[in-house]
């Protein structure tokens, strides 16, 4: 039986076919890459604008257009790095400032509850200068549909139960789900998710109680990035 070496070189026609197929595959890969790059460049601005509009909607749910006259998206101060872990933030984030006639009317603080049933629950906690909650919104989560996803306002109005509450008008022990002796409802068959959200909102309130003065000073020093108001955009 002859070895591959004994069979001699491949016929010229076969060699030419292999080269041709390789060239076709290479051209196909190049064209595909160019098409993907063109599509990305063509849709990048559209995607960015859609993300900006989605973020703005969440902010405006907490501080509606008639409560401020600045651009919440662009008027921000960074979360000081020493407080990242306090708010559950791995990579930091921006605190949005709400102003009216130059006066600070509130802050929207990003926070993450890392102990949801299926992982991180990302939040925005709106706070008035006196420490009262203007609103809380869940911006992303992976909780179980029909159970833990009730923290999402699109599914349930449970999250609205934080409105108007503060450390001043609620006892410390009230900041827990009813199963743990607190005043917040849990969900049937899903206690872990609301427990995680309530605990993170409480930690955010404590953060603001201890460091709200620093945020006010930083916001007063900051110059709003955009002169266009959210009210004019809404009109």
Biotite code that builds the C-alpha atoms (Angstrom):
import biotite.structure as struc

atoms = struc.array([
    struc.Atom([0.000, 0.000, 0.000], chain_id="A", res_id=1, res_name="UNK", atom_name="CA", element="C"),
    struc.Atom([1.496, 3.358, -1.034], chain_id="A", res_id=2, res_name="UNK", atom_name="CA", element="C"),
    struc.Atom([1.954, 6.236, 1.406], chain_id="A", res_id=3, res_name="UNK", atom_name="CA", element="C"),
    struc.Atom([0.713, 9.797, 0.684], chain_id="A", res_id=4, res_name="UNK", atom_name="CA", element="C"),
    struc.Atom([4.284, 10.726, -0.199], chain_id="A", res_id=5, res_name="UNK", atom_name="CA", element="C"),
    struc.Atom([4.319, 8.048, -2.949], chain_id="A", res_id=6, res_name="UNK", atom_name="CA", element="C"),
    struc.Atom([1.235, 9.471, -4.625], chain_id="A", res_id=7, res_name="UNK", atom_name="CA", element="C"),
    struc.Atom([3.069, 12.583, -5.889], chain_id="A", res_id=8, res_name="UNK", atom_name="CA", element="C"),
    struc.Atom([1.896, 16.207, -6.017], chain_id="A", res_id=9, res_name="UNK", atom_name="CA", element="C"),
    struc.Atom([-1.784, 17.119, -6.384], chain_id="A", res_id=10, res_name="UNK", atom_name="CA", element="C"),
    struc.Atom([-2.967, 17.575, -9.985], chain_id="A", res_id=11, res_name="UNK", atom_name="CA", element="C"),
    struc.Atom([-2.782, 21.207, -11.220], chain_id="A", res_id=12, res_name="UNK", atom_name="CA", element="C"),
    struc.Atom([-6.567, 21.354, -11.663], chain_id="A", res_id=13, res_name="UNK", atom_name="CA", element="C"),
    struc.Atom([-7.143, 20.327, -8.003], chain_id="A", res_id=14, res_name="UNK", atom_name="CA", element="C"),
    struc.Atom([-4.584, 22.851, -6.760], chain_id="A", res_id=15, res_name="UNK", atom_name="CA", element="C"),
    struc.Atom([-6.225, 25.597, -8.809], chain_id="A", res_id=16, res_name="UNK", atom_name="CA", element="C"),
    struc.Atom([-9.666, 24.684, -7.390], chain_id="A", res_id=17, res_name="UNK", atom_name="CA", element="C"),
    struc.Atom([-8.399, 24.857, -3.805], chain_id="A", res_id=18, res_name="UNK", atom_name="CA", element="C"),
    struc.Atom([-6.865, 28.272, -4.418], chain_id="A", res_id=19, res_name="UNK", atom_name="CA", element="C"),
    struc.Atom([-10.049, 29.529, -6.036], chain_id="A", res_id=20, res_name="UNK", atom_name="CA", element="C"),
    struc.Atom([-12.220, 28.311, -3.140], chain_id="A", res_id=21, res_name="UNK", atom_name="CA", element="C"),
    struc.Atom([-9.852, 29.926, -0.629], chain_id="A", res_id=22, res_name="UNK", atom_name="CA", element="C"),
    struc.Atom([-10.026, 33.209, -2.524], chain_id="A", res_id=23, res_name="UNK", atom_name="CA", element="C"),
    struc.Atom([-13.829, 33.089, -2.623], chain_id="A", res_id=24, res_name="UNK", atom_name="CA", element="C"),
    struc.Atom([-14.026, 32.398, 1.119], chain_id="A", res_id=25, res_name="UNK", atom_name="CA", element="C"),
    struc.Atom([-11.603, 35.211, 1.826], chain_id="A", res_id=26, res_name="UNK", atom_name="CA", element="C"),
    struc.Atom([-13.599, 37.673, -0.282], chain_id="A", res_id=27, res_name="UNK", atom_name="CA", element="C"),
    struc.Atom([-16.829, 36.534, 1.366], chain_id="A", res_id=28, res_name="UNK", atom_name="CA", element="C"),
    struc.Atom([-15.362, 37.126, 4.824], chain_id="A", res_id=29, res_name="UNK", atom_name="CA", element="C"),
    struc.Atom([-14.110, 40.574, 3.780], chain_id="A", res_id=30, res_name="UNK", atom_name="CA", element="C"),
    struc.Atom([-17.464, 41.609, 2.302], chain_id="A", res_id=31, res_name="UNK", atom_name="CA", element="C"),
    struc.Atom([-19.291, 40.354, 5.426], chain_id="A", res_id=32, res_name="UNK", atom_name="CA", element="C"),
    struc.Atom([-16.976, 42.317, 7.696], chain_id="A", res_id=33, res_name="UNK", atom_name="CA", element="C"),
    struc.Atom([-17.464, 45.467, 5.612], chain_id="A", res_id=34, res_name="UNK", atom_name="CA", element="C"),
    struc.Atom([-21.247, 45.056, 5.689], chain_id="A", res_id=35, res_name="UNK", atom_name="CA", element="C"),
    struc.Atom([-21.242, 44.593, 9.470], chain_id="A", res_id=36, res_name="UNK", atom_name="CA", element="C"),
    struc.Atom([-19.005, 47.624, 9.970], chain_id="A", res_id=37, res_name="UNK", atom_name="CA", element="C"),
    struc.Atom([-21.209, 49.736, 7.672], chain_id="A", res_id=38, res_name="UNK", atom_name="CA", element="C"),
    struc.Atom([-24.367, 48.610, 9.491], chain_id="A", res_id=39, res_name="UNK", atom_name="CA", element="C"),
    struc.Atom([-22.827, 49.424, 12.879], chain_id="A", res_id=40, res_name="UNK", atom_name="CA", element="C"),
    struc.Atom([-21.707, 52.874, 11.786], chain_id="A", res_id=41, res_name="UNK", atom_name="CA", element="C"),
    struc.Atom([-25.075, 53.546, 10.196], chain_id="A", res_id=42, res_name="UNK", atom_name="CA", element="C"),
    struc.Atom([-27.080, 52.554, 13.281], chain_id="A", res_id=43, res_name="UNK", atom_name="CA", element="C"),
    struc.Atom([-24.706, 53.671, 16.057], chain_id="A", res_id=44, res_name="UNK", atom_name="CA", element="C"),
    struc.Atom([-26.209, 57.139, 16.376], chain_id="A", res_id=45, res_name="UNK", atom_name="CA", element="C"),
    struc.Atom([-29.746, 55.762, 16.220], chain_id="A", res_id=46, res_name="UNK", atom_name="CA", element="C"),
    struc.Atom([-29.030, 53.235, 18.976], chain_id="A", res_id=47, res_name="UNK", atom_name="CA", element="C"),
    struc.Atom([-27.335, 55.866, 21.132], chain_id="A", res_id=48, res_name="UNK", atom_name="CA", element="C"),
    struc.Atom([-30.305, 58.213, 20.736], chain_id="A", res_id=49, res_name="UNK", atom_name="CA", element="C"),
    struc.Atom([-32.747, 55.407, 21.612], chain_id="A", res_id=50, res_name="UNK", atom_name="CA", element="C"),
    struc.Atom([-30.748, 54.588, 24.743], chain_id="A", res_id=51, res_name="UNK", atom_name="CA", element="C"),
    struc.Atom([-30.681, 58.268, 25.676], chain_id="A", res_id=52, res_name="UNK", atom_name="CA", element="C"),
    struc.Atom([-34.448, 58.564, 25.278], chain_id="A", res_id=53, res_name="UNK", atom_name="CA", element="C"),
    struc.Atom([-35.009, 55.422, 27.392], chain_id="A", res_id=54, res_name="UNK", atom_name="CA", element="C"),
    struc.Atom([-32.771, 56.786, 30.139], chain_id="A", res_id=55, res_name="UNK", atom_name="CA", element="C"),
    struc.Atom([-34.547, 60.136, 30.020], chain_id="A", res_id=56, res_name="UNK", atom_name="CA", element="C"),
    struc.Atom([-37.957, 58.468, 30.362], chain_id="A", res_id=57, res_name="UNK", atom_name="CA", element="C"),
    struc.Atom([-36.841, 56.740, 33.564], chain_id="A", res_id=58, res_name="UNK", atom_name="CA", element="C"),
    struc.Atom([-35.537, 60.005, 35.009], chain_id="A", res_id=59, res_name="UNK", atom_name="CA", element="C"),
    struc.Atom([-38.685, 61.895, 34.087], chain_id="A", res_id=60, res_name="UNK", atom_name="CA", element="C"),
    struc.Atom([-40.840, 59.274, 35.790], chain_id="A", res_id=61, res_name="UNK", atom_name="CA", element="C"),
    struc.Atom([-39.110, 60.207, 39.048], chain_id="A", res_id=62, res_name="UNK", atom_name="CA", element="C"),
    struc.Atom([-38.943, 63.989, 38.522], chain_id="A", res_id=63, res_name="UNK", atom_name="CA", element="C"),
    struc.Atom([-41.615, 64.908, 35.935], chain_id="A", res_id=64, res_name="UNK", atom_name="CA", element="C"),
    struc.Atom([-40.998, 67.816, 33.518], chain_id="A", res_id=65, res_name="UNK", atom_name="CA", element="C"),
    struc.Atom([-43.084, 70.263, 35.562], chain_id="A", res_id=66, res_name="UNK", atom_name="CA", element="C"),
    struc.Atom([-40.898, 69.721, 38.649], chain_id="A", res_id=67, res_name="UNK", atom_name="CA", element="C"),
    struc.Atom([-37.633, 71.000, 37.151], chain_id="A", res_id=68, res_name="UNK", atom_name="CA", element="C"),
    struc.Atom([-36.308, 73.119, 34.287], chain_id="A", res_id=69, res_name="UNK", atom_name="CA", element="C"),
    struc.Atom([-32.910, 71.566, 33.560], chain_id="A", res_id=70, res_name="UNK", atom_name="CA", element="C"),
    struc.Atom([-31.787, 68.585, 31.475], chain_id="A", res_id=71, res_name="UNK", atom_name="CA", element="C"),
    struc.Atom([-31.616, 65.678, 33.907], chain_id="A", res_id=72, res_name="UNK", atom_name="CA", element="C"),
    struc.Atom([-29.510, 63.603, 31.547], chain_id="A", res_id=73, res_name="UNK", atom_name="CA", element="C"),
    struc.Atom([-26.729, 66.138, 31.199], chain_id="A", res_id=74, res_name="UNK", atom_name="CA", element="C"),
    struc.Atom([-26.782, 67.751, 34.644], chain_id="A", res_id=75, res_name="UNK", atom_name="CA", element="C"),
    struc.Atom([-24.806, 65.188, 36.637], chain_id="A", res_id=76, res_name="UNK", atom_name="CA", element="C"),
    struc.Atom([-22.131, 64.779, 39.271], chain_id="A", res_id=77, res_name="UNK", atom_name="CA", element="C"),
    struc.Atom([-20.069, 61.578, 39.566], chain_id="A", res_id=78, res_name="UNK", atom_name="CA", element="C"),
    struc.Atom([-20.577, 59.258, 42.501], chain_id="A", res_id=79, res_name="UNK", atom_name="CA", element="C"),
    struc.Atom([-17.435, 59.737, 44.642], chain_id="A", res_id=80, res_name="UNK", atom_name="CA", element="C"),
    struc.Atom([-15.346, 56.564, 44.415], chain_id="A", res_id=81, res_name="UNK", atom_name="CA", element="C"),
    struc.Atom([-15.295, 55.951, 48.195], chain_id="A", res_id=82, res_name="UNK", atom_name="CA", element="C"),
    struc.Atom([-19.072, 55.474, 48.022], chain_id="A", res_id=83, res_name="UNK", atom_name="CA", element="C"),
    struc.Atom([-19.264, 53.071, 45.071], chain_id="A", res_id=84, res_name="UNK", atom_name="CA", element="C"),
    struc.Atom([-19.459, 50.013, 47.304], chain_id="A", res_id=85, res_name="UNK", atom_name="CA", element="C"),
    struc.Atom([-21.995, 51.746, 49.572], chain_id="A", res_id=86, res_name="UNK", atom_name="CA", element="C"),
    struc.Atom([-24.367, 51.972, 46.617], chain_id="A", res_id=87, res_name="UNK", atom_name="CA", element="C"),
    struc.Atom([-23.429, 48.569, 45.198], chain_id="A", res_id=88, res_name="UNK", atom_name="CA", element="C"),
    struc.Atom([-21.692, 50.086, 42.168], chain_id="A", res_id=89, res_name="UNK", atom_name="CA", element="C"),
    struc.Atom([-18.731, 48.220, 40.656], chain_id="A", res_id=90, res_name="UNK", atom_name="CA", element="C"),
    struc.Atom([-17.812, 50.891, 38.107], chain_id="A", res_id=91, res_name="UNK", atom_name="CA", element="C"),
    struc.Atom([-19.220, 54.030, 39.617], chain_id="A", res_id=92, res_name="UNK", atom_name="CA", element="C"),
    struc.Atom([-21.933, 56.108, 38.013], chain_id="A", res_id=93, res_name="UNK", atom_name="CA", element="C"),
    struc.Atom([-23.497, 59.540, 37.778], chain_id="A", res_id=94, res_name="UNK", atom_name="CA", element="C"),
    struc.Atom([-25.959, 61.208, 40.112], chain_id="A", res_id=95, res_name="UNK", atom_name="CA", element="C"),
    struc.Atom([-28.502, 63.275, 38.183], chain_id="A", res_id=96, res_name="UNK", atom_name="CA", element="C"),
    struc.Atom([-29.408, 66.662, 39.594], chain_id="A", res_id=97, res_name="UNK", atom_name="CA", element="C"),
    struc.Atom([-32.884, 68.200, 39.290], chain_id="A", res_id=98, res_name="UNK", atom_name="CA", element="C"),
    struc.Atom([-33.025, 72.010, 39.428], chain_id="A", res_id=99, res_name="UNK", atom_name="CA", element="C"),
    struc.Atom([-35.697, 74.635, 39.131], chain_id="A", res_id=100, res_name="UNK", atom_name="CA", element="C"),
    struc.Atom([-34.832, 78.315, 38.723], chain_id="A", res_id=101, res_name="UNK", atom_name="CA", element="C"),
    struc.Atom([-31.282, 77.398, 39.705], chain_id="A", res_id=102, res_name="UNK", atom_name="CA", element="C"),
    struc.Atom([-32.385, 75.783, 42.958], chain_id="A", res_id=103, res_name="UNK", atom_name="CA", element="C"),
    struc.Atom([-31.660, 72.102, 43.605], chain_id="A", res_id=104, res_name="UNK", atom_name="CA", element="C"),
    struc.Atom([-34.942, 70.213, 43.947], chain_id="A", res_id=105, res_name="UNK", atom_name="CA", element="C"),
    struc.Atom([-33.611, 66.671, 43.988], chain_id="A", res_id=106, res_name="UNK", atom_name="CA", element="C"),
    struc.Atom([-31.090, 64.003, 43.113], chain_id="A", res_id=107, res_name="UNK", atom_name="CA", element="C"),
    struc.Atom([-31.441, 60.702, 41.282], chain_id="A", res_id=108, res_name="UNK", atom_name="CA", element="C"),
    struc.Atom([-28.922, 58.239, 42.692], chain_id="A", res_id=109, res_name="UNK", atom_name="CA", element="C"),
    struc.Atom([-27.927, 55.005, 40.910], chain_id="A", res_id=110, res_name="UNK", atom_name="CA", element="C"),
    struc.Atom([-27.736, 51.889, 43.064], chain_id="A", res_id=111, res_name="UNK", atom_name="CA", element="C"),
    struc.Atom([-27.470, 48.134, 42.604], chain_id="A", res_id=112, res_name="UNK", atom_name="CA", element="C"),
    struc.Atom([-29.007, 45.407, 44.752], chain_id="A", res_id=113, res_name="UNK", atom_name="CA", element="C"),
    struc.Atom([-26.627, 42.482, 44.124], chain_id="A", res_id=114, res_name="UNK", atom_name="CA", element="C"),
    struc.Atom([-28.735, 39.965, 46.023], chain_id="A", res_id=115, res_name="UNK", atom_name="CA", element="C"),
    struc.Atom([-31.747, 39.574, 43.762], chain_id="A", res_id=116, res_name="UNK", atom_name="CA", element="C"),
    struc.Atom([-32.980, 36.039, 43.145], chain_id="A", res_id=117, res_name="UNK", atom_name="CA", element="C"),
    struc.Atom([-31.283, 35.951, 39.747], chain_id="A", res_id=118, res_name="UNK", atom_name="CA", element="C"),
    struc.Atom([-28.530, 38.521, 40.274], chain_id="A", res_id=119, res_name="UNK", atom_name="CA", element="C"),
    struc.Atom([-28.150, 42.286, 40.124], chain_id="A", res_id=120, res_name="UNK", atom_name="CA", element="C"),
    struc.Atom([-31.163, 44.591, 40.274], chain_id="A", res_id=121, res_name="UNK", atom_name="CA", element="C"),
    struc.Atom([-30.237, 48.068, 39.044], chain_id="A", res_id=122, res_name="UNK", atom_name="CA", element="C"),
    struc.Atom([-32.118, 50.987, 40.539], chain_id="A", res_id=123, res_name="UNK", atom_name="CA", element="C"),
    struc.Atom([-32.563, 54.723, 40.341], chain_id="A", res_id=124, res_name="UNK", atom_name="CA", element="C"),
    struc.Atom([-33.537, 56.323, 43.655], chain_id="A", res_id=125, res_name="UNK", atom_name="CA", element="C"),
    struc.Atom([-34.911, 59.858, 43.473], chain_id="A", res_id=126, res_name="UNK", atom_name="CA", element="C"),
    struc.Atom([-34.398, 61.921, 46.617], chain_id="A", res_id=127, res_name="UNK", atom_name="CA", element="C"),
    struc.Atom([-35.522, 65.400, 47.554], chain_id="A", res_id=128, res_name="UNK", atom_name="CA", element="C"),
    struc.Atom([-33.101, 67.589, 49.539], chain_id="A", res_id=129, res_name="UNK", atom_name="CA", element="C"),
    struc.Atom([-34.921, 66.733, 52.785], chain_id="A", res_id=130, res_name="UNK", atom_name="CA", element="C"),
    struc.Atom([-34.295, 63.017, 52.239], chain_id="A", res_id=131, res_name="UNK", atom_name="CA", element="C"),
    struc.Atom([-37.825, 62.148, 51.109], chain_id="A", res_id=132, res_name="UNK", atom_name="CA", element="C"),
    struc.Atom([-38.086, 59.643, 48.272], chain_id="A", res_id=133, res_name="UNK", atom_name="CA", element="C"),
    struc.Atom([-39.426, 61.192, 45.067], chain_id="A", res_id=134, res_name="UNK", atom_name="CA", element="C"),
    struc.Atom([-39.529, 57.808, 43.359], chain_id="A", res_id=135, res_name="UNK", atom_name="CA", element="C"),
    struc.Atom([-37.684, 54.551, 42.754], chain_id="A", res_id=136, res_name="UNK", atom_name="CA", element="C"),
    struc.Atom([-37.346, 52.736, 39.444], chain_id="A", res_id=137, res_name="UNK", atom_name="CA", element="C"),
    struc.Atom([-35.795, 49.417, 38.472], chain_id="A", res_id=138, res_name="UNK", atom_name="CA", element="C"),
    struc.Atom([-33.805, 49.939, 35.271], chain_id="A", res_id=139, res_name="UNK", atom_name="CA", element="C"),
    struc.Atom([-32.655, 46.348, 34.719], chain_id="A", res_id=140, res_name="UNK", atom_name="CA", element="C"),
    struc.Atom([-33.059, 42.940, 36.327], chain_id="A", res_id=141, res_name="UNK", atom_name="CA", element="C"),
    struc.Atom([-33.170, 39.212, 35.571], chain_id="A", res_id=142, res_name="UNK", atom_name="CA", element="C"),
    struc.Atom([-35.878, 38.240, 38.018], chain_id="A", res_id=143, res_name="UNK", atom_name="CA", element="C"),
    struc.Atom([-38.357, 35.441, 37.322], chain_id="A", res_id=144, res_name="UNK", atom_name="CA", element="C"),
    struc.Atom([-41.297, 36.478, 35.105], chain_id="A", res_id=145, res_name="UNK", atom_name="CA", element="C"),
    struc.Atom([-44.565, 36.414, 37.012], chain_id="A", res_id=146, res_name="UNK", atom_name="CA", element="C"),
    struc.Atom([-42.794, 36.460, 40.378], chain_id="A", res_id=147, res_name="UNK", atom_name="CA", element="C"),
    struc.Atom([-39.810, 38.698, 41.072], chain_id="A", res_id=148, res_name="UNK", atom_name="CA", element="C"),
    struc.Atom([-40.389, 40.887, 38.018], chain_id="A", res_id=149, res_name="UNK", atom_name="CA", element="C"),
    struc.Atom([-43.158, 42.692, 39.920], chain_id="A", res_id=150, res_name="UNK", atom_name="CA", element="C"),
    struc.Atom([-40.495, 45.198, 41.032], chain_id="A", res_id=151, res_name="UNK", atom_name="CA", element="C"),
    struc.Atom([-40.756, 46.530, 37.457], chain_id="A", res_id=152, res_name="UNK", atom_name="CA", element="C"),
    struc.Atom([-43.358, 49.290, 37.101], chain_id="A", res_id=153, res_name="UNK", atom_name="CA", element="C"),
    struc.Atom([-44.413, 47.843, 33.744], chain_id="A", res_id=154, res_name="UNK", atom_name="CA", element="C"),
    struc.Atom([-45.554, 44.714, 35.594], chain_id="A", res_id=155, res_name="UNK", atom_name="CA", element="C"),
    struc.Atom([-46.774, 46.029, 38.953], chain_id="A", res_id=156, res_name="UNK", atom_name="CA", element="C"),
    struc.Atom([-47.156, 49.289, 40.876], chain_id="A", res_id=157, res_name="UNK", atom_name="CA", element="C"),
    struc.Atom([-45.339, 47.817, 43.922], chain_id="A", res_id=158, res_name="UNK", atom_name="CA", element="C"),
    struc.Atom([-42.343, 50.136, 43.404], chain_id="A", res_id=159, res_name="UNK", atom_name="CA", element="C"),
    struc.Atom([-44.594, 53.179, 43.910], chain_id="A", res_id=160, res_name="UNK", atom_name="CA", element="C"),
    struc.Atom([-44.873, 52.223, 47.572], chain_id="A", res_id=161, res_name="UNK", atom_name="CA", element="C"),
    struc.Atom([-41.574, 54.020, 48.227], chain_id="A", res_id=162, res_name="UNK", atom_name="CA", element="C"),
    struc.Atom([-42.944, 57.413, 47.154], chain_id="A", res_id=163, res_name="UNK", atom_name="CA", element="C"),
    struc.Atom([-42.929, 59.984, 49.952], chain_id="A", res_id=164, res_name="UNK", atom_name="CA", element="C"),
    struc.Atom([-41.178, 57.752, 52.456], chain_id="A", res_id=165, res_name="UNK", atom_name="CA", element="C"),
    struc.Atom([-38.037, 58.744, 54.337], chain_id="A", res_id=166, res_name="UNK", atom_name="CA", element="C"),
    struc.Atom([-35.959, 57.854, 57.362], chain_id="A", res_id=167, res_name="UNK", atom_name="CA", element="C"),
    struc.Atom([-37.866, 60.553, 59.205], chain_id="A", res_id=168, res_name="UNK", atom_name="CA", element="C"),
    struc.Atom([-41.379, 59.234, 58.647], chain_id="A", res_id=169, res_name="UNK", atom_name="CA", element="C"),
    struc.Atom([-40.626, 55.515, 58.912], chain_id="A", res_id=170, res_name="UNK", atom_name="CA", element="C"),
    struc.Atom([-39.044, 53.585, 61.745], chain_id="A", res_id=171, res_name="UNK", atom_name="CA", element="C"),
    struc.Atom([-35.848, 51.742, 60.926], chain_id="A", res_id=172, res_name="UNK", atom_name="CA", element="C"),
    struc.Atom([-37.565, 48.380, 61.469], chain_id="A", res_id=173, res_name="UNK", atom_name="CA", element="C"),
    struc.Atom([-40.247, 49.330, 58.917], chain_id="A", res_id=174, res_name="UNK", atom_name="CA", element="C"),
    struc.Atom([-37.653, 49.185, 56.142], chain_id="A", res_id=175, res_name="UNK", atom_name="CA", element="C"),
    struc.Atom([-38.132, 45.488, 55.458], chain_id="A", res_id=176, res_name="UNK", atom_name="CA", element="C"),
    struc.Atom([-40.729, 43.215, 53.887], chain_id="A", res_id=177, res_name="UNK", atom_name="CA", element="C"),
    struc.Atom([-43.625, 42.151, 56.107], chain_id="A", res_id=178, res_name="UNK", atom_name="CA", element="C"),
    struc.Atom([-42.245, 38.625, 56.394], chain_id="A", res_id=179, res_name="UNK", atom_name="CA", element="C"),
    struc.Atom([-39.231, 40.154, 58.155], chain_id="A", res_id=180, res_name="UNK", atom_name="CA", element="C"),
    struc.Atom([-41.329, 42.424, 60.373], chain_id="A", res_id=181, res_name="UNK", atom_name="CA", element="C"),
    struc.Atom([-41.320, 45.471, 58.066], chain_id="A", res_id=182, res_name="UNK", atom_name="CA", element="C"),
    struc.Atom([-44.049, 47.412, 56.298], chain_id="A", res_id=183, res_name="UNK", atom_name="CA", element="C"),
    struc.Atom([-43.375, 46.511, 52.631], chain_id="A", res_id=184, res_name="UNK", atom_name="CA", element="C"),
    struc.Atom([-45.372, 43.828, 50.870], chain_id="A", res_id=185, res_name="UNK", atom_name="CA", element="C"),
    struc.Atom([-43.567, 40.793, 49.534], chain_id="A", res_id=186, res_name="UNK", atom_name="CA", element="C"),
    struc.Atom([-44.702, 38.860, 46.472], chain_id="A", res_id=187, res_name="UNK", atom_name="CA", element="C"),
    struc.Atom([-46.434, 35.515, 46.708], chain_id="A", res_id=188, res_name="UNK", atom_name="CA", element="C"),
    struc.Atom([-43.731, 32.927, 46.146], chain_id="A", res_id=189, res_name="UNK", atom_name="CA", element="C"),
    struc.Atom([-41.003, 35.558, 45.771], chain_id="A", res_id=190, res_name="UNK", atom_name="CA", element="C"),
    struc.Atom([-39.669, 37.250, 48.886], chain_id="A", res_id=191, res_name="UNK", atom_name="CA", element="C"),
    struc.Atom([-36.007, 37.508, 47.913], chain_id="A", res_id=192, res_name="UNK", atom_name="CA", element="C"),
    struc.Atom([-36.516, 40.123, 45.197], chain_id="A", res_id=193, res_name="UNK", atom_name="CA", element="C"),
    struc.Atom([-38.530, 42.727, 47.173], chain_id="A", res_id=194, res_name="UNK", atom_name="CA", element="C"),
    struc.Atom([-36.297, 42.121, 50.196], chain_id="A", res_id=195, res_name="UNK", atom_name="CA", element="C"),
    struc.Atom([-33.231, 42.986, 48.100], chain_id="A", res_id=196, res_name="UNK", atom_name="CA", element="C"),
    struc.Atom([-34.823, 46.146, 46.681], chain_id="A", res_id=197, res_name="UNK", atom_name="CA", element="C"),
    struc.Atom([-36.050, 47.420, 50.065], chain_id="A", res_id=198, res_name="UNK", atom_name="CA", element="C"),
    struc.Atom([-32.632, 46.812, 51.616], chain_id="A", res_id=199, res_name="UNK", atom_name="CA", element="C"),
    struc.Atom([-30.824, 48.697, 48.837], chain_id="A", res_id=200, res_name="UNK", atom_name="CA", element="C"),
    struc.Atom([-33.245, 51.630, 48.964], chain_id="A", res_id=201, res_name="UNK", atom_name="CA", element="C"),
    struc.Atom([-32.666, 51.834, 52.728], chain_id="A", res_id=202, res_name="UNK", atom_name="CA", element="C"),
    struc.Atom([-28.882, 51.831, 52.217], chain_id="A", res_id=203, res_name="UNK", atom_name="CA", element="C"),
    struc.Atom([-29.275, 54.599, 49.657], chain_id="A", res_id=204, res_name="UNK", atom_name="CA", element="C"),
    struc.Atom([-31.294, 56.664, 52.122], chain_id="A", res_id=205, res_name="UNK", atom_name="CA", element="C"),
    struc.Atom([-28.612, 56.164, 54.759], chain_id="A", res_id=206, res_name="UNK", atom_name="CA", element="C"),
    struc.Atom([-25.966, 57.196, 52.226], chain_id="A", res_id=207, res_name="UNK", atom_name="CA", element="C"),
    struc.Atom([-27.894, 60.380, 51.468], chain_id="A", res_id=208, res_name="UNK", atom_name="CA", element="C"),
    struc.Atom([-28.426, 61.111, 55.140], chain_id="A", res_id=209, res_name="UNK", atom_name="CA", element="C"),
    struc.Atom([-24.686, 60.885, 55.768], chain_id="A", res_id=210, res_name="UNK", atom_name="CA", element="C"),
    struc.Atom([-23.371, 62.452, 52.563], chain_id="A", res_id=211, res_name="UNK", atom_name="CA", element="C"),
    struc.Atom([-26.205, 64.516, 51.110], chain_id="A", res_id=212, res_name="UNK", atom_name="CA", element="C"),
    struc.Atom([-24.475, 67.719, 52.153], chain_id="A", res_id=213, res_name="UNK", atom_name="CA", element="C"),
    struc.Atom([-21.447, 66.771, 50.062], chain_id="A", res_id=214, res_name="UNK", atom_name="CA", element="C"),
    struc.Atom([-23.695, 66.152, 47.052], chain_id="A", res_id=215, res_name="UNK", atom_name="CA", element="C"),
    struc.Atom([-25.373, 69.543, 47.467], chain_id="A", res_id=216, res_name="UNK", atom_name="CA", element="C"),
    struc.Atom([-21.992, 71.290, 47.565], chain_id="A", res_id=217, res_name="UNK", atom_name="CA", element="C"),
    struc.Atom([-20.778, 69.371, 44.485], chain_id="A", res_id=218, res_name="UNK", atom_name="CA", element="C"),
    struc.Atom([-23.996, 70.135, 42.585], chain_id="A", res_id=219, res_name="UNK", atom_name="CA", element="C"),
    struc.Atom([-23.744, 73.849, 43.399], chain_id="A", res_id=220, res_name="UNK", atom_name="CA", element="C"),
    struc.Atom([-20.215, 73.924, 42.017], chain_id="A", res_id=221, res_name="UNK", atom_name="CA", element="C"),
    struc.Atom([-21.171, 72.009, 38.875], chain_id="A", res_id=222, res_name="UNK", atom_name="CA", element="C"),
    struc.Atom([-22.344, 73.884, 35.802], chain_id="A", res_id=223, res_name="UNK", atom_name="CA", element="C"),
    struc.Atom([-25.212, 72.169, 33.968], chain_id="A", res_id=224, res_name="UNK", atom_name="CA", element="C"),
    struc.Atom([-23.824, 70.753, 30.744], chain_id="A", res_id=225, res_name="UNK", atom_name="CA", element="C"),
    struc.Atom([-26.720, 71.763, 28.543], chain_id="A", res_id=226, res_name="UNK", atom_name="CA", element="C"),
    struc.Atom([-28.863, 74.868, 28.395], chain_id="A", res_id=227, res_name="UNK", atom_name="CA", element="C"),
    struc.Atom([-31.746, 73.038, 26.687], chain_id="A", res_id=228, res_name="UNK", atom_name="CA", element="C"),
    struc.Atom([-34.374, 72.152, 29.246], chain_id="A", res_id=229, res_name="UNK", atom_name="CA", element="C"),
    struc.Atom([-36.374, 68.958, 29.451], chain_id="A", res_id=230, res_name="UNK", atom_name="CA", element="C"),
    struc.Atom([-39.527, 71.068, 29.457], chain_id="A", res_id=231, res_name="UNK", atom_name="CA", element="C"),
    struc.Atom([-38.734, 72.496, 26.031], chain_id="A", res_id=232, res_name="UNK", atom_name="CA", element="C"),
    struc.Atom([-37.966, 69.001, 24.736], chain_id="A", res_id=233, res_name="UNK", atom_name="CA", element="C"),
    struc.Atom([-41.252, 67.708, 26.119], chain_id="A", res_id=234, res_name="UNK", atom_name="CA", element="C"),
    struc.Atom([-43.130, 70.496, 24.346], chain_id="A", res_id=235, res_name="UNK", atom_name="CA", element="C"),
])
